[in-house]
Amino acid sequence: MLNFIDKSFSTKKISQYRLSIQVDLDGFSFCVFDLVQKKHVVLKRIPIDFNVSQELLAEKVNEVYKEIEWLSQPFVSCSCIFISSKNTLIPSSFCNKETLRTFLNFAYPLDEMDEVHYKISEEVKAVAIFAIPNALASQLYTYHHNICFFNQCIPLIEYALKQKERQILAINLSSNIADIAVCRNGNFIFHNSFSISTTTDLLYYSCFVAKQLEIKPDQIKVLLSGKVREDVRQLFKANFSKFAASRNVVLPIANDYITENHLLLNLHECE
């Protein structure tokens, strides 16, 4: 269990804090960003098996809030990432609230109790459509009336867009999902979520995307974030160049970006 609390944190300062939450198959994570000090003052992860029924999902979230009572206080803002492959991007010109579920259901079969949410990205000029279990959304709404939901694709793409390199291949790993985003010269090019079970899967999809987009291996910067073990990072770094048909490429994968909580910690910048 991850549990970092800065000595400056105080429940009496909730009015100057932003709360960011992340829910995935392995647990419930959250961080608190202090708007005055411009830094994170809390980062906590509670291991929970969310691969359960909708009803149990709501109960498990409720248990977290009972244990940490200050979590339900009125923060300046509250955002939540729900990690799921049920997401897609459409051009902003196609955005019609009445057809969003149809668009998403075309890409991914939806459950009856899936809520469909969307986020408009001015930088990408697209709309991200994604699903969130109704039980989870309803439970969080009871604690945070102003909560704003996100899919992991949104902070990943916006992070990649901020990089200065000519071509960026940004990858975020969760329990069984690899999100891959590509930006070129500060412009968004591609995003998709892939189901993976091995490092070989990650290599395959990364190389497939690079080949399809005709990305030159010697002109790309690869950024890994999420649940990336050191052995996975080294294996990926050693083999990506070979699959990309170039044995002389050194991938600038920086340790600074290999963090399980990268998207969560940067979520406040997407508000």
Summary of the structure (lengths in Angstrom):
residues: 271
radius of gyration: 18.8
end to end distance: 27.3
largest distance: 56.9
contacts: 843
relative contact order: 0.13
helix: 37%
strand: 33%
